[in-house]
Amino acid sequence: MVTKIDYDKYLASKTAELIRENFPEKGITNILIVKWSTKKSKRILGHIKSFKDINFGSIIEINPLLKDLFVPQYVLDYVLMHELTHYFQGFGSNHERKHKYPHKGGIVEKELARHGWEEITQKSEKWIKENWKNLICKKTN
């Protein structure tokens, strides 16, 4: 059985791995906290925000519904990668802001594709579209 500690360790180690493998030319330029959100959102899978101010730190929060063993690991990895893309594009972090808006023109999808995540993105979005509502119903009933 997976425990809360296992999930926390996975989140930390997977985040570090994704940064090493996909953003080696960039660096963590402020405190970066990646944690499970306390809210089980029906719509938001993850989000990034600044902590106090962007020079001090950034927080990526991941929807705790993604801890469910029914959710494939690649979906959680996709959500982490999506939020890390925001971080390195200057949203919720002190990195130089690359764009005015975080999603306009498919900038996240283009960046994920540039890193070779196009197939995982499509697979994850398909899984979410087909299964997210069932997961929400399962967890709220």
C-alpha positions in Angstrom: 0.0 0.0 0.0 1.2 3.5 -0.9 1.5 5.8 2.1 1.4 9.6 2.3 5.2 9.6 2.9 5.6 7.5 -0.3 3.6 10.0 -2.3 5.5 13.0 -0.8 8.9 11.3 -1.6 7.6 10.5 -5.2 6.6 14.1 -5.7 10.0 15.4 -4.6 12.1 12.9 -6.4 10.0 13.1 -9.6 10.2 16.9 -9.7 14.0 16.8 -9.3 14.2 14.2 -12.1 12.0 16.2 -14.5 14.1 19.3 -13.9 17.4 17.4 -14.5 16.1 15.7 -17.6 14.1 18.5 -19.2 15.5 21.8 -18.0 19.2 21.1 -17.6 20.1 24.6 -19.0 18.0 26.3 -16.4 18.3 26.4 -12.7 16.1 26.7 -9.7 16.6 30.4 -8.9 14.5 30.7 -5.8 13.0 28.4 -3.2 10.8 25.9 -5.1 8.2 23.9 -3.0 6.2 21.2 -4.7 3.5 19.8 -2.5 0.0 18.2 -2.5 -2.7 20.8 -2.3 -5.1 20.6 0.6 -8.0 21.1 -1.8 -9.5 18.4 -4.0 -10.4 20.6 -6.9 -12.8 19.3 -9.6 -11.1 21.4 -12.3 -7.6 22.3 -11.3 -5.0 19.5 -11.5 -2.1 21.7 -10.4 -1.1 25.3 -10.1 1.9 27.5 -9.4 2.1 30.7 -7.3 4.7 32.8 -5.7 5.5 32.4 -2.0 5.6 35.8 -0.3 7.2 37.3 -3.4 8.8 35.7 -6.5 12.3 36.3 -5.4 11.7 34.4 -2.2 10.0 31.4 -3.5 7.5 29.5 -5.7 4.9 26.9 -4.7 3.6 24.2 -7.1 0.5 22.5 -5.6 -0.8 19.3 -7.1 -4.4 18.1 -6.7 -4.5 15.3 -4.1 -7.0 13.4 -6.3 -3.9 12.5 -8.4 -2.7 10.3 -5.5 -5.5 7.7 -6.4 -4.0 4.5 -7.5 -6.5 4.6 -10.4 -4.5 7.5 -11.9 -1.7 6.5 -14.2 1.8 7.7 -13.1 2.2 9.4 -16.5 -0.8 11.7 -15.7 0.8 12.9 -12.5 4.2 13.4 -14.3 2.4 15.4 -17.1 0.8 17.7 -14.5 4.2 18.2 -12.8 5.9 18.9 -16.1 3.1 21.4 -17.1 3.6 23.3 -13.8 7.4 23.2 -14.1 7.0 24.7 -17.6 5.1 27.6 -16.1 7.9 28.0 -13.5 10.7 28.2 -16.1 8.6 30.5 -18.3 8.5 33.0 -15.5 5.0 32.4 -14.1 5.0 32.3 -10.3 8.7 32.4 -10.3 11.6 34.9 -10.6 12.6 33.5 -14.0 12.3 36.0 -16.9 8.7 36.1 -18.1 8.7 34.6 -21.6 5.1 35.4 -22.5 2.3 37.7 -21.4 -0.2 35.0 -20.7 0.6 31.4 -19.4 -1.6 29.5 -21.9 -2.2 31.7 -24.8 -1.3 30.2 -28.2 -0.6 26.8 -26.7 2.8 27.9 -25.3 2.8 25.1 -22.6 1.9 22.4 -25.2 4.6 23.7 -27.5 7.2 23.7 -24.8 6.2 20.2 -23.7 6.5 19.0 -27.3 9.9 20.6 -27.6 11.0 18.4 -24.6 9.6 15.3 -26.2 6.4 15.2 -24.1 3.9 15.4 -27.0 2.8 11.8 -26.8 2.5 11.8 -23.0 0.6 15.1 -23.2 -1.9 13.6 -25.6 -2.2 10.4 -23.7 -2.7 12.3 -20.4 -5.3 14.7 -21.8 -7.2 11.7 -23.2 -7.1 9.9 -19.9 -8.2 13.0 -18.0 -11.1 13.6 -20.5 -12.3 10.0 -20.2 -11.7 9.4 -16.4 -11.6 12.6 -14.4 -15.3 12.9 -13.8 -15.5 9.3 -12.5 -12.6 9.9 -10.2 -14.3 13.0 -8.7 -17.5 11.0 -8.2 -15.6 8.2 -6.6 -13.9 10.5 -4.2 -16.8 12.7 -3.2 -19.4 9.9 -2.7 
